[in-house]
Amino acid sequence: MRETSVGFESKNATLEGILTVPEELPQPYPVLVVCHSHPTLGGNMGNPVISAICAGATRLGIASLRFNFRGVEGSAGKFTNGESEQYDVKAALNLVRHWPGIDKKRVALVGYSFGAGIILRGFRQYKHAASLTLIAPPISAVQESRIRKDKRPKLFLVGQNDRIVNSAELQRALDDVREPVQFREIPETDHSLRGHEQEIAERTVQFAATTI
């Protein structure tokens, strides 16, 4: 594989990221754009869940871009708790779609916690994403989003013991979300998903591989 440190422009900010490409397989590669959890809870592109997903993608011949939202670590700009971060996701999608060797028609969006909330909040701007994986998304973001009418494949993952995103409440919030939609509860884990990173990665990457 080849890892490339990238810098790219979002609205009023230059963001940092890592683009990983599985060189040993024929181009063009499908790609995941992976969005991290809330920085006040330690969220960044080096989060174990994010890193595991990107590593899992490489093993299946899928490229990945993980990046830091504005104001996080080496990304410039001011963190706005969801307002301007929507532009960061759009900029990340634009980057991979124009990257040499990437199949711009086979792009999936993945978000964990805060990152999932950003996708839900601005998903109508992300029309180039063929499928969506939302890991422990804020329930209020699901309820307020227009994703209910979205026809793209969607996967929702949550820990059985998550005290921030209640599994049963999330499942109820998905009752009227348009198919195709999948819901998976990860046993014996909380919002951190600690110790279950590989399972999350496998489910996420397998879903992407069959939907993009």
Secondary structure, 3 states (H helix, E strand, C coil): CEEEEEEEEECCEEEEEEEEECCCCCCCEEEEEEECCCHHHCCCCCCHHHHHHHHHHHHCCCEEEEECCCCCCCCCCCCCCCCCHHHHHHHHHHHHHCCCCEEEEEEEEEEECHHHHHHHHHHHHCCCCCEEEEECCCHHHHHHCHHHHCCCCEEEEEECCCCCCCHHHHHHHCCCCCCCEEEEEECCCCCCCCCCHHHHHHHHHHHHHHHC
